[in-house]
């Protein structure tokens, strides 16, 4: 399958050229394109050696790391074993599924200390579980980059719509898109939300332009995802993980209530399940913040959390939405009325952050009994907390946002920001989406 360019490609090239390079960990959920991105980078080298510790053919490499050999010795043995020249500066060594060889993870620090001229990248679908057990193995000695499913911009460029993607990036509330361009982007946005950003699904749509084919690929990914639960850990039964995951889907867009997850489980099992799903990169927390100061994380209450599943396409397949009804009916209005629009905005905020510095998501609700005021997301912009509210239409008083401004006693911002960010949901007015990257990078 032809490689589709990703935004992280530039970060990988920058790492390749850096004089102060460290061994690199590429982190992210399963099947989001980590291995493909590294293989594409490998084409920039004279030689490329990929060791996949889950493959039987590569099992012989494990003892090299288990014997605590020096990095130079390891590379010499690997070169002989797989008949690939390993030359510092000319060879990229890729250690895939590295969680299956814990000593290999530990060896990365020695590559930095004793063999820094060697280009080494490691990745793994369950890497976060191994790192949790080795919390200090690479402090200051290993660099991490984080990869997510395709963003809307990446999808547009995959569809050879670079000009349209460029127009979106240049647009602003002061210089909005022309109606015709806006409507074209909205139509593409509907399709993107329905198929999601998983690389295999995007590649299928680029090649076939068939939503039916994409649904079939999504079904395969769903089964693979559920099958993977058995690999996570023995502390929580696979059935329990499935039940909790299903509950996250059902509760998307609202505060997660543990009692709805599984009435037959104890609270500790549910929390453990949530922790494992989060480590796997399948769900992301959105934590309540009072937003009384910067940084937003200084005023959080972890008892109040929402959770986002990692892809809109996966969500719509689990919910078994009627795609034809959405496409033939009210389209974007129907998407807005459900959880998909809010999920899309949250995921775009995550994807817009620098790949080396993942952002945390926050939301706000009014701490008053009987109050229903809630702002979907709060982000940091410069030294201010900015509320983002996802609306189901272009009309409405946006009372929650007004309550936020009043509660924070910021009348100046109250007068001009409500107008500037009124249609912050890209599903209504795509123009402000271009600011997501700058907002997230400043957090």
C-alpha positions as CSV (number, residue, x, y, z in Angstrom):
1,X,0.0,0.0,0.0
2,X,1.4,3.4,-1.0
3,X,2.5,5.5,1.9
4,X,0.4,8.6,2.6
5,X,2.4,11.5,4.0
6,X,1.9,12.5,7.6
7,X,2.6,15.7,9.5
8,X,5.0,13.8,11.8
9,X,7.3,13.1,8.8
10,X,8.9,16.5,9.3
11,X,9.6,15.8,12.9
12,X,11.2,12.5,12.0
13,X,13.4,14.3,9.4
14,X,14.4,16.9,11.9
15,X,15.4,14.2,14.3
16,X,17.5,12.5,11.6
17,X,19.4,15.7,10.9
18,X,19.8,16.8,14.6
19,X,23.3,17.0,15.9
20,X,22.0,16.4,19.4
21,X,20.0,13.3,18.5
22,X,18.7,10.8,21.1
23,X,17.3,7.4,20.5
24,X,13.6,7.9,19.6
25,X,10.5,6.3,20.9
26,X,7.5,6.6,18.6
27,X,4.4,6.2,20.7
28,X,0.7,5.8,19.9
29,X,-2.2,3.4,19.7
30,X,-2.1,0.3,17.6
31,X,-2.4,0.7,13.8
32,X,-2.1,4.5,13.8
33,X,0.8,4.3,11.3
34,X,3.9,4.2,13.5
35,X,5.8,1.5,11.6
36,X,4.8,2.9,8.2
37,X,6.2,6.3,9.2
38,X,9.5,4.8,10.3
39,X,9.8,2.7,7.1
40,X,9.2,5.8,5.0
41,X,12.0,7.6,7.0
42,X,14.2,4.5,6.3
43,X,14.2,5.4,2.6
44,X,16.3,8.5,3.5
45,X,19.1,6.2,4.7
46,X,21.5,4.1,2.8
47,X,20.6,1.1,4.9
48,X,17.6,0.2,7.0
49,X,17.2,-2.7,9.4
50,X,13.9,-3.5,11.0
51,X,13.7,-5.9,14.0
52,X,10.2,-6.9,15.0
53,X,10.4,-8.7,18.3
54,X,6.9,-10.3,17.7
55,X,8.0,-12.0,14.6
56,X,9.4,-15.6,14.8
57,X,12.1,-14.8,12.3
58,X,13.5,-12.0,14.5
59,X,13.4,-13.9,17.8
60,X,17.1,-14.7,17.6
61,X,17.8,-11.0,18.2
62,X,16.4,-11.0,21.7
63,X,19.4,-12.7,23.4
64,X,21.7,-10.0,22.1
65,X,19.9,-7.5,24.3
66,X,19.5,-9.9,27.2
67,X,23.3,-10.4,27.4
68,X,23.9,-6.7,28.2
69,X,26.2,-6.3,25.3
70,X,27.4,-2.8,24.3
71,X,25.5,-1.0,21.6
72,X,28.4,-1.4,19.2
73,X,28.5,-5.2,19.8
74,X,24.7,-5.4,19.4
75,X,24.9,-3.7,16.1
76,X,27.8,-5.9,14.9
77,X,25.8,-9.0,15.8
78,X,22.6,-7.7,14.2
79,X,24.5,-6.8,11.0
80,X,25.9,-10.4,10.7
81,X,22.6,-12.0,11.7
82,X,20.4,-10.1,9.2
83,X,23.0,-9.3,6.5
84,X,22.5,-5.6,6.6
85,X,25.3,-3.1,6.9
86,X,25.0,-1.0,10.1
87,X,27.0,2.2,9.7
88,X,26.6,5.1,12.0
89,X,25.0,8.0,10.1
90,X,24.0,5.8,7.2
91,X,21.8,3.1,8.8
92,X,18.5,3.4,10.5
93,X,17.9,0.7,13.1
94,X,14.2,0.2,13.9
95,X,13.2,-1.9,16.9
96,X,9.5,-2.6,16.5
97,X,7.2,-4.2,19.0
98,X,9.9,-3.5,21.5
99,X,7.6,-4.1,24.5
100,X,8.2,-7.8,23.8
101,X,11.9,-7.4,24.7
102,X,12.2,-5.3,27.8
103,X,16.1,-5.5,27.8
104,X,15.9,-3.8,24.4
105,X,14.0,-0.9,25.9
106,X,16.6,-0.6,28.6
107,X,19.4,-0.7,26.0
108,X,18.2,2.6,24.5
109,X,19.9,4.7,27.2
110,X,23.2,3.0,26.4
111,X,22.8,3.9,22.7
112,X,22.6,7.5,23.8
113,X,25.5,7.3,26.2
114,X,27.9,5.1,24.2
115,X,26.8,5.2,20.6
116,X,25.0,8.5,20.0
117,X,26.0,8.7,16.3
118,X,23.7,5.7,15.6
119,X,20.1,6.4,14.4
120,X,17.8,4.2,16.5
121,X,14.0,4.3,16.6
122,X,11.7,2.0,18.8
123,X,8.0,1.6,18.7
124,X,5.4,-0.8,19.9
125,X,1.6,-1.2,20.0
126,X,1.7,-1.9,23.8
127,X,4.8,0.1,24.6
128,X,3.1,2.2,27.3
129,X,2.5,-0.9,29.4
130,X,6.2,-1.7,29.4
131,X,7.2,2.0,30.1
132,X,4.9,2.0,33.1
133,X,7.0,-0.7,34.6
134,X,10.2,1.2,33.7
135,X,9.3,4.7,34.7
136,X,12.8,6.1,34.8
137,X,14.7,4.1,32.2
138,X,15.3,6.9,29.7
139,X,14.9,10.2,31.6
140,X,17.0,12.7,29.6
141,X,18.4,9.9,27.3
142,X,15.5,9.1,25.1
143,X,13.2,11.3,23.1
144,X,9.5,10.6,22.4
145,X,7.2,11.5,19.6
146,X,3.5,10.8,19.7
147,X,1.4,9.8,16.7
148,X,-2.4,9.8,16.4
149,X,-4.8,8.8,13.6
150,X,-5.1,11.2,10.7
151,X,-6.2,14.8,11.4
152,X,-8.6,16.5,9.1
153,X,-5.7,18.4,7.5
154,X,-3.8,15.2,6.8
155,X,-7.0,13.7,5.3
156,X,-7.4,16.6,2.9
157,X,-3.8,16.3,1.8
158,X,-4.2,12.5,1.4
159,X,-7.1,13.3,-0.9
160,X,-4.7,15.6,-3.0
161,X,-6.6,18.6,-1.7
162,X,-3.5,20.6,-0.7
163,X,-4.9,23.9,-1.9
164,X,-8.1,23.4,0.1
165,X,-6.0,22.4,3.2
166,X,-3.9,25.5,2.7
167,X,-6.9,27.7,2.5
168,X,-8.2,26.2,5.8
169,X,-4.9,26.9,7.5
170,X,-4.8,30.5,6.3
171,X,-8.4,31.2,7.3
172,X,-9.2,33.1,10.5
173,X,-12.3,34.7,12.1
174,X,-11.2,38.0,10.7
175,X,-10.7,36.5,7.2
176,X,-13.2,33.7,6.9
177,X,-13.5,31.3,4.0
178,X,-15.7,32.1,1.0
179,X,-19.1,30.3,1.2
180,X,-18.3,28.0,-1.7
181,X,-15.0,26.9,-0.2
182,X,-16.6,26.6,3.3
183,X,-19.3,24.3,1.9
184,X,-16.8,22.1,0.1
185,X,-14.8,21.7,3.3
186,X,-18.0,20.9,5.3
187,X,-18.8,18.1,2.8
188,X,-15.3,16.6,3.2
189,X,-15.6,17.0,6.9
190,X,-18.8,14.9,7.0
191,X,-17.0,12.1,5.1
192,X,-13.9,12.4,7.3
193,X,-15.9,12.2,10.6
194,X,-17.7,9.1,9.3
195,X,-14.6,7.2,8.1
196,X,-12.3,8.5,10.8
197,X,-8.5,8.9,10.7
198,X,-7.2,5.3,10.9
199,X,-4.5,5.0,8.2
200,X,-5.9,1.9,6.6
201,X,-9.4,3.4,6.4
202,X,-8.1,6.7,4.9
203,X,-6.0,4.8,2.4
204,X,-9.0,2.7,1.4
205,X,-11.1,5.8,0.8
206,X,-8.4,7.5,-1.1
207,X,-8.2,4.5,-3.4
208,X,-11.8,3.4,-3.7
209,X,-13.9,6.5,-2.7
210,X,-16.3,3.9,-1.3
211,X,-17.8,4.4,2.2
212,X,-19.0,0.8,2.1
213,X,-15.4,-0.5,1.7
214,X,-14.3,1.8,4.6
215,X,-17.1,0.4,6.8
216,X,-15.7,-3.1,6.1
217,X,-12.2,-2.1,7.1
218,X,-13.5,-0.4,10.2
219,X,-15.3,-3.7,11.1
220,X,-12.0,-5.5,10.8
221,X,-10.2,-2.9,13.0
222,X,-13.0,-3.2,15.6
223,X,-12.5,-6.9,15.9
224,X,-8.8,-6.6,16.1
225,X,-9.2,-4.0,18.8
226,X,-11.4,-6.2,20.9
227,X,-9.1,-9.2,20.4
228,X,-6.2,-7.1,21.6
229,X,-7.8,-6.7,25.0
230,X,-6.6,-10.2,25.9
231,X,-3.0,-9.0,25.6
232,X,-3.3,-6.0,27.9
233,X,-2.9,-7.5,31.4
234,X,-4.1,-10.3,33.6
235,X,-5.3,-8.0,36.3
236,X,-8.6,-7.4,34.5
237,X,-10.6,-10.0,32.6
238,X,-11.0,-9.4,28.9
239,X,-14.8,-9.4,29.2
240,X,-14.5,-6.6,31.8
241,X,-12.4,-4.5,29.5
242,X,-14.9,-4.9,26.7
243,X,-17.8,-3.9,29.0
244,X,-15.9,-0.8,30.2
245,X,-14.9,0.1,26.7
246,X,-18.5,-0.2,25.5
247,X,-19.5,2.1,28.4
248,X,-17.0,4.7,27.3
249,X,-18.6,4.7,23.9
250,X,-22.1,5.0,25.3
251,X,-21.1,7.9,27.6
252,X,-19.0,9.8,25.0
253,X,-19.8,13.5,25.4
254,X,-20.8,13.4,29.0
255,X,-19.2,12.9,32.4
256,X,-18.1,9.3,32.8
257,X,-20.2,7.6,35.5
258,X,-18.6,4.5,36.8
259,X,-21.8,2.9,38.0
260,X,-23.0,2.7,34.4
261,X,-19.9,0.9,33.3
262,X,-20.8,-2.5,34.7
263,X,-23.0,-3.2,37.7
264,X,-21.3,-6.6,38.3
265,X,-17.8,-5.1,38.7
266,X,-16.2,-3.4,41.7
267,X,-15.0,0.2,41.3
268,X,-11.4,-0.8,41.4
269,X,-11.8,-3.1,38.4
270,X,-13.5,-0.4,36.4
271,X,-10.8,2.1,37.3
272,X,-8.1,-0.4,36.4
273,X,-9.8,-1.1,33.0
274,X,-10.0,2.6,32.3
275,X,-6.3,3.0,33.1
276,X,-5.3,0.1,30.7
277,X,-7.5,1.6,27.9
278,X,-5.8,5.0,28.4
279,X,-2.3,3.5,28.4
280,X,-3.1,1.7,25.2
281,X,-4.0,5.1,23.6
282,X,-7.6,4.0,22.9
283,X,-9.3,6.5,25.1
284,X,-8.2,10.0,26.2
285,X,-9.4,11.8,29.4
286,X,-11.0,15.2,29.4
287,X,-10.6,16.5,33.0
288,X,-12.6,19.1,34.8
289,X,-10.8,22.3,35.6
290,X,-12.1,25.3,37.5
291,X,-9.9,27.4,35.1
292,X,-9.1,29.9,37.9
293,X,-5.5,30.1,36.8
294,X,-2.8,29.1,34.4
295,X,-1.8,26.3,33.9
296,X,-5.2,24.8,33.6
297,X,-3.9,21.5,35.1
298,X,-3.3,23.3,38.4
299,X,-7.0,23.5,39.2
300,X,-8.4,20.1,38.2
301,X,-10.7,17.7,39.9
302,X,-10.1,14.2,38.6
303,X,-13.4,12.9,40.0
304,X,-15.0,14.7,37.1
305,X,-13.9,13.3,33.8
306,X,-15.2,12.7,30.3
307,X,-13.5,10.2,28.0
308,X,-12.9,10.3,24.2
309,X,-12.4,7.2,22.1
310,X,-9.5,7.7,19.7
311,X,-11.3,7.8,16.4
312,X,-14.6,9.1,15.1
313,X,-14.9,6.3,12.5
314,X,-14.4,3.6,15.2
315,X,-17.1,5.3,17.3
316,X,-19.7,5.5,14.5
317,X,-19.2,1.8,13.7
318,X,-19.6,0.7,17.3
319,X,-22.8,2.8,17.5
320,X,-23.9,1.3,14.1
321,X,-25.0,4.7,12.9
322,X,-27.0,4.9,9.6
323,X,-24.4,6.5,7.4
324,X,-26.8,6.7,4.4
325,X,-29.3,8.6,6.5
326,X,-26.6,11.1,7.6
327,X,-25.5,11.6,4.0
328,X,-28.9,11.9,2.5
329,X,-30.5,13.7,5.4
330,X,-29.4,16.8,7.3
331,X,-25.8,15.7,7.2
332,X,-23.7,18.0,9.4
333,X,-26.7,18.9,11.6
334,X,-27.2,15.2,12.5
335,X,-23.6,14.7,13.3
336,X,-23.7,17.8,15.5
337,X,-26.6,16.6,17.5
338,X,-24.7,13.5,18.6
339,X,-21.4,12.9,20.2
340,X,-19.4,12.8,17.0
341,X,-18.9,16.6,16.6
342,X,-17.7,17.1,20.2
343,X,-15.4,14.0,19.8
344,X,-14.0,15.4,16.5
345,X,-13.1,18.8,18.1
346,X,-11.4,17.2,21.0
347,X,-9.4,14.8,18.8
348,X,-8.3,17.7,16.5
349,X,-7.0,19.6,19.6
350,X,-4.9,16.6,20.5
351,X,-3.6,16.1,17.0
352,X,-2.8,19.8,16.6
353,X,-0.3,19.8,19.6
354,X,3.4,19.3,18.9
355,X,4.2,15.6,18.4
356,X,6.9,15.9,21.1
357,X,4.6,17.5,23.7
358,X,1.1,16.0,23.8
359,X,-1.6,18.2,25.2
360,X,-4.1,17.5,28.0
361,X,-7.7,18.2,27.5
362,X,-9.9,20.0,30.0
363,X,-13.6,21.0,30.3
364,X,-15.5,23.3,32.7
365,X,-18.8,23.1,34.5
366,X,-20.4,25.4,36.9
367,X,-20.0,24.3,40.5
368,X,-23.4,25.0,41.7
369,X,-26.2,22.6,42.6
370,X,-28.8,22.4,39.9
371,X,-26.7,24.2,37.3
372,X,-26.3,22.6,33.9
373,X,-23.8,25.0,32.6
374,X,-20.9,23.1,30.9
375,X,-18.3,24.2,28.4
376,X,-17.0,21.3,26.2
377,X,-13.3,22.3,26.2
378,X,-11.1,24.9,27.8
379,X,-7.8,25.6,26.3
380,X,-4.9,27.9,27.2
381,X,-4.1,30.7,24.7
382,X,-1.2,32.9,25.8
383,X,-2.0,33.4,29.5
384,X,-5.8,33.2,29.2
385,X,-8.2,30.3,29.6
386,X,-10.4,30.2,26.5
387,X,-13.7,28.2,26.5
388,X,-14.7,26.2,23.4
389,X,-18.3,25.2,23.0
390,X,-19.5,22.8,20.3
391,X,-23.1,23.7,19.2
392,X,-25.6,21.7,17.2
393,X,-26.5,24.7,15.0
394,X,-25.6,28.2,14.2
395,X,-28.3,29.6,16.5
396,X,-28.5,29.7,20.3
397,X,-27.5,31.9,23.2
398,X,-24.5,29.8,24.3
399,X,-25.5,30.3,27.9
400,X,-22.7,28.0,29.2
401,X,-20.0,30.2,27.6
402,X,-21.7,33.3,29.0
403,X,-21.7,31.7,32.5
404,X,-18.0,31.0,32.1
405,X,-17.2,34.6,31.3
406,X,-19.4,35.9,34.1
407,X,-18.0,33.5,36.6
408,X,-14.4,34.4,35.7
409,X,-15.3,38.1,35.8
410,X,-13.7,39.0,32.5
411,X,-16.0,41.6,31.0
412,X,-13.5,42.7,28.4
413,X,-13.1,39.2,27.0
414,X,-16.9,38.8,27.4
415,X,-17.5,41.5,24.9
416,X,-15.2,40.5,22.1
417,X,-14.3,36.8,22.5
418,X,-17.9,35.6,22.5
419,X,-18.1,37.0,19.0
420,X,-14.7,35.9,17.9
421,X,-15.0,32.3,19.1
422,X,-18.8,32.0,18.8
423,X,-18.7,29.3,16.1
424,X,-15.6,27.5,17.4
425,X,-16.9,24.1,16.4
426,X,-15.4,23.4,13.0
427,X,-18.5,21.5,12.1
428,X,-20.4,24.8,11.9
429,X,-17.8,27.3,10.8
430,X,-14.5,25.7,9.7
431,X,-12.5,28.9,9.7
432,X,-11.4,28.9,13.3
433,X,-10.1,25.4,13.0
434,X,-6.8,26.8,11.7
435,X,-6.1,28.2,15.2
436,X,-6.2,24.7,16.9
437,X,-2.5,24.2,16.4
438,X,-1.4,27.4,17.9
439,X,-3.8,27.1,20.8
440,X,-2.6,23.5,21.7
441,X,1.1,24.3,21.2
442,X,1.0,27.1,23.7
443,X,-0.5,25.0,26.5
